[in-house]
């Protein structure tokens, strides 16, 4: 048989196996994996790893905020950045705003926003209130319409839910059959810490980390898991920053609590010290929870290897350093409490984890594929369509040069943000081609996919 495209001479890597072989593609799907396949078009992958495209399960893209602003990265720029970094599917967030519009209407509006994406996208639905309409009608309906999961915040003025409302969301999710992902930090304690810092005139970015210590992440994580266990509802703890939080997750899992965990590259390669840079420079590294210490990073790897943390997402939340929507929107002398926190990371997720994880012996190559592609695809009901190289799967493939050394600069990343917190960092291992739905979406850092090439993807039936 002659295929539309054959990727030849590469080393195929999945979550379970590594072997030499060819990949035959017809249309948008992988049609065959074997030896000596013939194609009308051939891509030579000699010396390259052939892996499933990344699935990034935690991306804030063109998201509406309560203050009327919109995240700077549009679906067009964010999906270009994803392709540049070897990612072919993003899971992003539909906001739940107090604007009088129903949850379903806000979800559908966000689905339409995504039509400009160059790659496939799925959607988490944020829940910020537990009124009767949201619980009884909104949550069941967005699940029916294909939401990947719900998200709840335990902190932030405009988003956090108290324990009573959180329980209502957990129960609604259990009846609807979807996962709930949780941002775990203690709202009241953080508010207290911020007030104390400001009263002492401790206003620089370094105090962002000092006002959100690990114990407040640990307490909220424990509380979230107790409530999830009470309802018997599966939850995911987002962006775990340190081992003491994973310790609580590990203990809960052993008690039978249905909980899974995710972390992000920043917790392996940044530290709290990055926020203690001169002047306003530390704002470039502000995210929540904040990066911790080098010892915490080493401890996280041990839980990754054990499978307690089994997904690594970017938590891409891009605010430029300058500009009307950026970190300096209130001036470079603004207190840390007014600085938008979040960092860009769509294009750098795979290179950073490959370098820190595979090259430094923290994880195997197969574990890398599982963490950045296969496991998130499974978690959100997209596997086996996504996250694997096998007949019938979408032809979402990244060709990876494990020997290519790159110095990260913002100019390589194709996002709308004016900086990267990883500027000047050298990594070994870089994507040289990304295929999305059988089309070459990126070659040698040139973006070839057009706006609208991607599609909204819902969880597969039976997942």
N, C-alpha and C positions, 0 to 999 in steps of 0.2 A: 504494500500500500504506500502511496505517496501522500505525505502530509503537507499542510499549508506551510508550516515552519518546522524545522528540526533544529534543536539545540544539540550540538555534537561535541564530543571529546571532553566534556566537563566532568567534575566530580559532584554527583548529586548528593545533597545532604538533606535529610528530613529529621524529625524529632527522634526517629527510631533506627535510622540506618544511614550509612555512608558508602557509596559505591560508584564506580565508573559506569556511565551509560549515556544514552541519548533520550531526549524528550521530544515527542511528536505532538504538535499542536494543530488542531483544526478549528477554525473560527475562534471562539472565545475560550475554548476548553482544552485541557490536556487530553489527548486521545490515546497516547501510548507512552510507556517508559520501557526502553529495551536497548538492544544493540544494533548498530548498523542500520538505523532508520533512514529513510529517504524523504526529502522534502523539496517542494518547489522553491523554498528559500531556506538557506542554511545559516545558522549562527554558530561560529566557531568559539567554543568555550574552553579551549586548551589552556590549562593552568588556572582555571577559574572554578570557584564553587558555584553550583547551581542550587539555589535554595528557594523555598516558598517566600513570596513577598511578605514583608512585615505587616502585622496587624497591630495597629496602635489603638489600644482600648480606652484612651483617656486624653482627649484633645478638645481644647476650647477654641472653636473656630467661628468667626462671624457671629458670636453669641451676644444677645441683647443683655444689657445690665439694667438694674433698677434705676440708675441715675439718667437713663436715656442714651447712654453711650453704647457703642458696639465694638467688640474686640477687633483690633486692627487687621488681623489676618483674615482675609476673605476666603471663601472656598476655593477660589482660583489660585491665590498665592499659597495658601496652606497646602493644597494638594500638590502643587508644584514642588514645594519643599519636601513633602513626604516622598515623592518620586525620586528626588535627588538623594535621599537617604535610604532608598531601598524599601520603602513602605508602600503598600498597594491598597490597604483598607484602613480607614480611620473610623473610630467610634467617638462621636462628638456630642454636644449637650444642647438640648432644647431648654430654654429658660422658662421659668414659671413666675411670671411677673404680676403684681397687683394692678393690672390695667383694665380689669373688667372683662377681659376675654377668657373664654374657657380654656382649660388645659388642652383639650383636643384641638382647638383652633390654633393655639400657640405651637403645638406639635406639628400640625400640618403646614403652618407658615414656615417653620424651620425646615421641614422636608423640602419645600419649594426652594428655599435659599440654597440648599445643597445641590440643586440641579446644575449649578455651574462647576461642580467638582470635576477634576480631571481623573479621579479614581473613585472607586466604590466607597460608600459611607453608610454607617449605621448610626443610630441615635440612642443616647441615654436621655431620659426625661427627668429633669430636676423637679423635686417637689418641695415647695416652700411654705405651703399651708395645708392643713388637713380638714378643710371645710367639707360639708356633706357632699357637695357636687363633685369635688375632686376625688373623694374616697369612693363614693357609690357609682359615679358615672365616668369620671375622667380617667382614672387609672385602668379600669377594665377595658375601656375603649382604646386607649393608646397601646395597650398590650395587644389587643385584637388587630390593630393597624400596623404592628410590627416593631414596636419599641424593643431595643436590646436589653433594657433594664431601667431601673429607677435610681436616682441619686438623692441622698439626703445629706445636708450639712448640719453638724453639731456646733458650728461656730459661724461667725460673721453676722453683723447687724441685720442685713437684708435677707438672709437665707436660713438662719439656724432654726431647727425645730426643737421644742422641748420634748421631754421623754413621753408625755402623754400623746402628743401628735405623732411622734416617731412610732409608737406602738400601733396607732391607727394605720400608718403607711405600711408597716410590716404585715399587718393582718390583711390589708387590701392586696398587697403583693402576693401573699401566700394563696389567696383565693384566685388571683389572676394568673399565677404561675410564672412569675418573673423574679429575677434577682434584684436585690437592693444594695447599691454601693454607698459607702459612708465615708465622709470626711470627718475624722475623729479628733477633735480637740475640745477642751472644756471652755465653753463660751464665757461663763461668768468669771472663771479664774483668770482667763486671758484679759478680759475687760478690766479686772482689778489690777493686774500686772501692768497693763498699759497706762492706766491712770497713775499708778505709783511712779512709773518711769517719767512720765511727763511732768509730774509734780516736782521731781528732782532735776528737771531740765535735761534729762537723758533722752535726747531726741534723734540722734544719728542712726543710720541703718543698722548698726551693730545691735541696737536694743530690740530690733525686731526678733532676733533669735533669743535674746535673753528674756523677753516677755512671753515666749512660747516654749518653755522647757519640756524635755521629754516626759516628765511625770504627768503633764496635762494631756499629752497625746495618749499616754498609757491608760490613764483613768478613763478617758472617754472611750477608748477602744474596749476596755473591760466592760463598761456600762452598755455599750452598743451590743456586745456579744451576749450579755445577760438578757437583754430585752429580746434579742433575736432567738435565743434559746427558749425563752418563755413562750414565744409565738410559734416556734419551730419553723422559722423562715430563714432561708439561706441569705447570708450577707457577704459582701466583699469589703474588706478594709482597704481603702485607697491609700496610695503614696505613703507607705510605712517608712519611717525615717531612721529607726534605730532598733537595736536588738532587744531592748527591754519591752518594746511594744510587741515584737514578734514572739517573745517569750509568753506573753499573755495569750496570743493567738494560738500558739502551740498547746498550751495548757487547756484552752477551751476546746480545741479540736479533739484532744484526748478524752475530754468529758462528753463528746458527742455533739457539741454545738456546730451547726452547719455554717462554718465560716471559712473563707478563702482570703488570700492576701496578694497585694500588688505593691511593687516599689518602682522607683524611677532612677534614671542615670545620675541625677544630681546628688543622690544620697550615696553614691560611690565615688564621685570625682570632685565634689565641692565640700567645703566645711563651713562652719560658722565663722571662721576667721576671714573668709572671703567678704563678709559683710562689714568687717572692721578695717576697711580700706580708707584712705584719706578722703576727706570731704564727703561728697555724695556718691562716690564710686561704688560703695557697698550696695547701693540700691539695685545695681545690675544683677545681684545674686539673691534678691529677696523672693522667697516663695514660702508657702505654708503647707505642711510643717516645714520649718527651716532645715537646711543641712546641719549636721551635727559635728562629729569628730572623725578623724581617720580611724580610730579604734572602733567607732560605731560602724563605719563602712566595712571594715574587716569582719565584724560580727554579722552584718547582714548577709555577706557571702556565705557564711556557714549555714544559715537558714535557707538560702536559695538552693544550695547543694542538697539539702535534706528535703526539699520540696514543700516546705512550709510556706515560703513565698514562691509562687510558680508563674507569675506574670510580671514583665517589666514593660511599663508604658512610659510615655514621655511627660504626661501632664503638661503638654504644650499650652502655655497661657501667655502669649506674647504681648508685652507692653514695651513699646520703644523707650529708649532712654530719654529722648527729647520729643517734642511735639505736643499738641493739645490733648492727646489721649495717653501720653506716655507717663513714665515714672516721675518726671519732673513737672507734671501738669500744675502743681501748686508751688513750683519753685524749688530750687536746689537746697534751700534752707528749710524746707517743710519737715515737720516731724515724721518719723518713720510710720506713725499710725495713719498718715494721709497718703502714703506712697502705695500705688497699686502693686500688689505682690503676685508674682508669677514670672516664669522665665520661658523663653522659646526653646524648643527641643525636638521638633519633628524630624529634621534632617540629620541630627547628630545622635539620635537614640541608638541605632544599630552600630555605627562606628565606635561609639564610646563603650558599649557593652561588649562588642567583639574584642576591642583592645584590652579593656580592663578585665573582662571575663575569660575569654579564650586564650589570648596571648599571654596572660599572666597566670594561667593555670587555675583560675578560680572555678571555671566550668568547662565542660566539654563542648565540642562543636555541636553535637546533637542537643545538648541542653540549651545552647544558645538559640537554636531554631525553635525549640519548645517554648522558651521564655518570651521571645519577641514575635512569634507567629502562631504556632500550633495551639498553645494553651489559651491565649486570648480568643482565638477563633472558636475553640470549644466552649469557652466560658459564655460567650454571647450567642451561641447557637448557630454559628456560621460554618462550622466544620461538619462534613468534609469538603464543602465547597471552597473554603478558604483554609490556609495554614498547612497545606501539604502539597506534595508533588505525586500525583497518582491519577490514573485515568478517571475522567469525570469531574475532576476538580477544575476550578477556574484557572486559566493560564496566567496567573499572577506569580511572576518569577523574578528573582533578583540574581544577576550574575555578579559574583563577588570576587575581587582580587585580594587574596589574603596577604600578599606581599606588598601591596601598594601603600606607601607611606605618604600621608597627607597632613599638612599643617592647616588646622581648621581656621578659616577666616569667614567673616560674615558674607563676603561676596560670593561664596560657594553655595549658599543655603537657600536662595530663591524665596525666602519669606518676606513679609512686609515690614519686619522689625529691623531697627537700625543698628542692632548689635547682637552678638552671641556671648553668653557667659563663658564660652569655651575658646574664645579668640586666642590664637597662638598655640593651642594645645596640639601636639603631634600625636597622631594615631596611625597604627598599622592595620590595614584592612579597610577596603572602601568599595562601594558599589560602582561598577562601570556601566551597567545596563539594567534597566528595570522594565519588565513587561507587565502590562495591566490589561487583563482580558484579551490576551493574545496579541496586543499591539505594543510596539516599543514606545514606552512613555518617556524614557530617559536614556540617553546614550552619551557617555563621557561628559556628564553634567549638563548637557543641553536638554531642555525640556521639550519633548515632541508631542506629548498628549495635549489635546485641545480642551478648553472649557466645555463641560457637558459630556465628556467621554465616560465619566463615572455614572453610577446608578445607586439609588437607595437600595440597601439590602436589609431584609428582615430575617430574624431567626428562622431556621429551617424547621418544618413540622417534625415533631418527635424529639426535638432537642429540649 
